[in-house]
Amino acid sequence: MITLVRERTDQRKMALTAGISLIVMAFAAFFSYGFVHGSLVVHGDASATFHNIMTSHMLFKVEILGWVVILICDIVVAWAFYIFLKPMSKSLSLLGAWFRLTYAAILGIAILVLLVVSLLSSKSDYLSIFTTDQLQAYAMLGLEAFESIWSMGLIIFGGHLLIVGYLAFQSDSIPKVISVLLLIASIGYMIIHLFRTILPQYDGIITLLEYVFIVPMSAGELGFGLWLLFRGGKSISGPVS
């Protein structure tokens, strides 16, 4: 009985940890990518993008800080998911954790590229050896590299969600609608970002896929996070394998 109570307590702690981290991550992603990155970066226009970043350099630095927060939350979620989902399958939950940690490592590389872009737009004296056109081109190249590296990481992230969705489906306590959303979202992440990485010229197909998968990709993990925050860990079910 004492062991069962301890397990319930540990599960509840992990559910709260994962839930809070996912909510924080959602707000940070909305700010850094949805608001700042979306307003500063003008795709196909290096001059306008460079001007935006230079005139809002502090805001761009805050965007990078937001990405660091996301990276930290991803690491925490990988650990919390592993503990929380371990009763369903220890081996699969460990594999899912490694997938998310691998994604986090790739995201870290992408963030380093943003730091380079920040340096290129910092008005430092040593940058005077470059022409304005060169700085604009290097900065735009860095931003596109960030998108490409992150996109490759999101393919692996899709694999992580596939495992999480499968384990959630095996649970008697996690609502099936959440597990189905996670599974659909995992497919969306993998297909969309495989296209972005391998076949970026098919913009129309990519846009269509984003419209198709926007709801499960947005609601899947966020819905799981809310469930973990309010209900997760209050009951334990599922065999250990």
N, C-alpha and C positions, 0 to 999 in steps of 0.2 A: 504493500500500500504506500509506504514512504517513497519507494522507488518510482511508483506511478505518479505520485504527486510531484516529485522532483522533475520527472520527464515533462509533465504538463507545464510546470513553471518554466523550464528551459525552452519548451516549444513556444510559449507565450512571449518570452523575452525575444526570441529570434523573430517571431512574427511582428512584434512591435518594431524591432530594429530594421527589418526589411521594409515594413510598411512606411515608416518615417523616412527612410533613405530614398524609397521610390518616390514619395511625395516631394521631398526636397529636390530630387533629381528632375522631376517633371517641371517644377518652377524654374530651376536653373536652366534647363534646356529651352524652355519657352523664352526666357530672357536672353540667353546667349545666342541661340541659333534663330529662334523665331523673331525676336525683336531687334537685337543689335546687329547680328550678322546679316539678317535680311534687309535692314535699312542701310547698312554701310556698303555692302557688296552689290555692285551693278554688273551682272554677268555680261561679258563681252565688251565691257567698257573699262579698260585699265585706268584711264585718266580720271574718270569720275570716281571710281572706287578708291584710287590712291588719294584723291582730294578729300573724299569723305573720311578716310581713316586718319589723314593728317589733321584735319580740322576737328575731329572727335577722337583724338588719340587716347585720352583717358578712358573714354567709353569703350574703346577697343581693348584696352588693358583689362577693364572690368569684364568684358566678354571672355577673355582668356581665363580670368579668375573663375568665372562661372564654369568653364570647361574643366578646370581643376577640381572644382566641387563635384561635378558630375563624375569625374574619374574616381575620386575618393568614394563616392556613394556606390559606384559600380563594384568596387573592391569589397565594400561592406556587404552589399547585397549578395555577392557571390558566396561569401562566408555564411551569411544568415540563411540563404536558400539551401545551402548544403546541409546545415544542421536541421532546418525545418522539414526538408523533404527526405531526409535520411530514413525515417521510418517506412517510407514507401519503397525505396531501393537505395541502399548505401552506395552501390557502384555507379548507378546512373546519376544520383545527386552529386557525386564527386566529379563525374565526367562533365555534368552541366556547370559545375563551379569552375572547372578548368577552362571550359569554353568561354565563360564570362571573363575570367582573368586574362585569357588570351586577347579577347576583344578589348579589355581595358588597357593592355600593353600597347596594342595598335593605336588606340585613341590617344595614349600618352605620346606616341611618336607624332601623331597629327597635331597635337597641341604644341609640341616643340617647333613645328613648322610655322604655326601662328606667331610664336615668339620671334622667329626670324623676320616675319612680315612686320611685326611691331618695331623691330630694330631698324628695318629699312625705311620706316616712316617716322623715325624719331628726330630728324633734323640734326643729327650729330655731325660734327665737323669732318670726321673721316669719310662720310658719305659724299663729300664734295667731289671725289674722284669720279663719281658716276654722273651721267647726265640724267635729267628728269625723266626722259623717256625710258632709260635703262632701269631706273628705280621703279617706275610704274610697271614695267614688264616683269621685273623680278618679283614684285609684290603680288601681281596678279598670278604669276606662276606658283608662288607659295600658297595662295588661297585655293587655287585649283588642285594643288598637291594635297592640301588639307582635306578637301572634299573627296578626292580619290582614295586617300589612305583610310579615311574614316569609313568610306563606302565599303572598302574591302573588309574592314573590321565588322561592319554590320552584317555581312554574310555569315560570319562566325557567330555573331550575336543571335542571328536567326536560328542557328543550330542549338544555341543555348535555350532559346524560348521553346524550341521543339521538345527538348528533354523536359523542361519545366512543365509545359502543357501536358505532356504524356503522364508525368508523375501526378500532376494535379487531377487528371482524369481518373487515375487509379484510386484517389482518395475518396473516402465516403463523406468527408466534411466539407471539402472545397466545392462550391457550386459548379455544376457541369457547364453552365454558360461561360464561366470564366475560363475554364480549361479549354473549351472550344475556341474562344476568342484568342487565347494564347497560341493554340495550334495554327489557327488561320493567320495570325500575325507573324508567326515564325516563317510560314510559307511566303508571305508577302515580303518580309525583309530579305529572304534569300533570293527570290526571283527578281525583285526590283533592283537590288544591288549587284546581282550577277549581271543584269543588263547594263547597269551603270558602269561596271568595271570592264566588261568584255565587249558590249555592243552599245557604247554611248551615243552612237549616231542615230539610234532609233528613239528619238525624243518623244514622238507621239505615243509609242507603245509604253514607254516608261511613265508618261503622264497618265495614260489610261490605267495602268496598273496601280499607280498611286491613288487614283480616285476609287478604284475597286477595294483596295486594302486599307484606306485611310481610317475607317472606323475601328476595325479590329486592332490595327497597329497602334492607334491612339488609346483605345479603351481596354485592350487586353492587359497589359502590365499595370496600367494605372488602376484599373478595376481590381486587379489582384492585390495591388498595394493597399487600396482602401479596405478590401476584405481582410487582409492581414492585420491592418491597423485596428479594426473594430471587432473582428471575429476570430482571427487566426490563433491557433494554439489553445483554444478553449476545449478542444477534444482531440484525441489522438487516434488515428486509425490507419490501417494499411500494414501489410507484412513487410518485414525487413528481409532483403535478399542480398 
